[in-house]
Amino acid sequence: MAAQSAIFRLEGVTRRFGDVTALDGVTLDAGVNEYISLLGPSGSGKTTLLRVIAGFEAPDAGRVHFQGRDITALPAHERGIGFVFQNFALFPHLTVMKNVAFGLMHGKGAQVPQAEIDQRCRDMIEMVGLAGMEDRGVDQISGGQRQRVALARTLVMQPKLVLLDEPLGALDANLRARMRNELRAIRERLGVTFLHVTGSETEALAMGDRVVVLDRGRIIQIGTSEQVYDMPETPEVAHFMNRFNLFEGSLKGGVFEGPFGRVAAPRARPAKSDIYGVRYDRMRVLPADAAPQGPAIRAHFVANEYLGSSVMNFFETPDGRVIEMEHHLSLGAPDTYVPRQDYLLTWNPEQAIVFGREAH
Ligand SMILES: Nc1ncnc2c1ncn2[C@@H]1O[C@H](COP(=O)(O)OP(=O)(O)OP(=O)(O)O)[C@@H](O)[C@H]1O
């Protein structure tokens, strides 16, 4: 992305805590009005990245730019960047209205006339779906409503960039799914850039225009949801996406040898280990005595799980490896399998994703 269209840009940002390198030379930019999901395992540096952008944490090396300015040395309260915390950090003794108005009354915007503060707060409270609750205490509303107050309180300051640290983490599954849609809708209406940290790959893929995958302080992939989902660049991303059966083995001369035998793998990606991946929804189940066209592995059926739009079937190989097969319900009713019975699991090797040390 061209620097001039970026709303923020990190250049080679490193942050250490003693022996721990929480961020290791991170370079990242976000466009105006973009929704970026930041995904990574626990301890990968997600929160530290947000804190460096917000100004709560100074980088040991590297620069932070926002709206074309170098803000590396600018204090947090002068940056004009919004932050929504996982635990909401509301004032428990204040009403919804007073929580939302707090920044405008006491922050940099203290000059804003009272009538305008009232209007902006009421508009924002309506935008997040809390009209009528202005005078309730925030201890008298639900978790999802508190999350909306936290969002309204940040958005009412009209930031151009909002950092969200696991904003849906404290909500139950139903509410989380609903709030995902609302977050996207609210952001589209306001035209603000969101950088949303999540530990959930489902959430990252569902929300982000782009998904940034962080691992041990480094960005290991940036792409659209489709790119990250379909073409993970490393075995770590594939593992973290939780969408692939991954087999260890060895890649030699363009042939992968794994627990399923030998399969041609002409288009392997360079990696530090030899790994063969088949997406859950690319697995096919055949009777145990079938003669499969392609590679296959024998496994018995264990159980299945309905996920709403698909069914996940779990199989186990004789050596205890769990293989997952996802059936999208849009393709028709799922087949039923008999527990403990053997089946052959097969796939089209063209659709496999192969990583190998020799592929450099
Ligand atoms: N103030 C601190 N002092 C010492 N170490 C820290 C501090 N803050 C973060 N770290 C360390 O830096 C690394 C990155 O932490 P960070 O909180 O950014 O990860 P995260 O990806 O947000 O994790 P989680 O998903 O568990 O919140 C971790 O190893 C963490 O222990």
The ligand as an SDF file (V2000), in Angstrom:
LIG
                    3D

 31 33  0  0  0  0  0  0  0  0999 V2000
    4.8840   -5.3690   30.6620 N   0  0  0  0  0  0  0  0  0  0  0  0
    5.4820   -6.5140   30.3080 C   0  0  0  0  0  0  0  0  0  0  0  0
    6.5390   -6.9750   31.0020 N   0  0  0  0  0  0  0  0  0  0  0  0
    7.1520   -8.1270   30.6440 C   0  0  0  0  0  0  0  0  0  0  0  0
    6.8030   -8.8960   29.6000 N   0  0  0  0  0  0  0  0  0  0  0  0
    5.7380   -8.4980   28.8760 C   0  0  0  0  0  0  0  0  0  0  0  0
    5.0200   -7.2820   29.1890 C   0  0  0  0  0  0  0  0  0  0  0  0
    4.0220   -7.1520   28.2870 N   0  0  0  0  0  0  0  0  0  0  0  0
    4.0940   -8.2230   27.4580 C   0  0  0  0  0  0  0  0  0  0  0  0
    5.1240   -9.0160   27.8040 N   0  0  0  0  0  0  0  0  0  0  0  0
    5.5350  -10.2610   27.1110 C   0  0  0  0  0  0  0  0  0  0  0  0
    5.6220   -9.9760   25.7230 O   0  0  0  0  0  0  0  0  0  0  0  0
    5.0820  -11.0530   24.9560 C   0  0  0  0  0  0  0  0  0  0  0  0
    3.9290  -10.5560   24.0990 C   0  0  0  0  0  0  0  0  0  0  0  0
    2.8440  -10.2090   24.9390 O   0  0  0  0  0  0  0  0  0  0  0  0
    1.4520   -9.6520   24.3950 P   0  0  0  0  0  0  0  0  0  0  0  0
    0.5940   -9.3480   25.5840 O   0  0  0  0  0  0  0  0  0  0  0  0
    1.7050   -8.5710   23.4340 O   0  0  0  0  0  0  0  0  0  0  0  0
    0.9110  -10.9280   23.6260 O   0  0  0  0  0  0  0  0  0  0  0  0
   -0.5650  -11.2090   23.0710 P   0  0  0  0  0  0  0  0  0  0  0  0
   -0.3730  -11.7890   21.7080 O   0  0  0  0  0  0  0  0  0  0  0  0
   -1.4180  -10.0170   23.2010 O   0  0  0  0  0  0  0  0  0  0  0  0
   -1.0530  -12.3530   24.0680 O   0  0  0  0  0  0  0  0  0  0  0  0
   -2.5640  -12.7150   24.5850 P   0  0  0  0  0  0  0  0  0  0  0  0
   -3.3130  -13.1910   23.3730 O   0  0  0  0  0  0  0  0  0  0  0  0
   -2.2830  -13.8140   25.5730 O   0  0  0  0  0  0  0  0  0  0  0  0
   -3.1130  -11.4720   25.1970 O   0  0  0  0  0  0  0  0  0  0  0  0
    4.6820  -12.1310   25.9450 C   0  0  0  0  0  0  0  0  0  0  0  0
    5.7420  -13.0480   26.0470 O   0  0  0  0  0  0  0  0  0  0  0  0
    4.5130  -11.3640   27.2400 C   0  0  0  0  0  0  0  0  0  0  0  0
    4.7570  -12.1770   28.3470 O   0  0  0  0  0  0  0  0  0  0  0  0
  1  2  1  0
  2  3  1  0
  2  7  2  0
  3  4  2  0
  4  5  1  0
  5  6  2  0
  6  7  1  0
  6 10  1  0
  7  8  1  0
  8  9  2  0
  9 10  1  0
 10 11  1  0
 11 12  1  0
 11 30  1  0
 12 13  1  0
 13 14  1  0
 13 28  1  0
 14 15  1  0
 15 16  1  0
 16 17  2  0
 16 18  1  0
 16 19  1  0
 19 20  1  0
 20 21  2  0
 20 22  1  0
 20 23  1  0
 23 24  1  0
 24 25  2  0
 24 26  1  0
 24 27  1  0
 28 29  1  0
 28 30  1  0
 30 31  1  0
M  END
$$$$
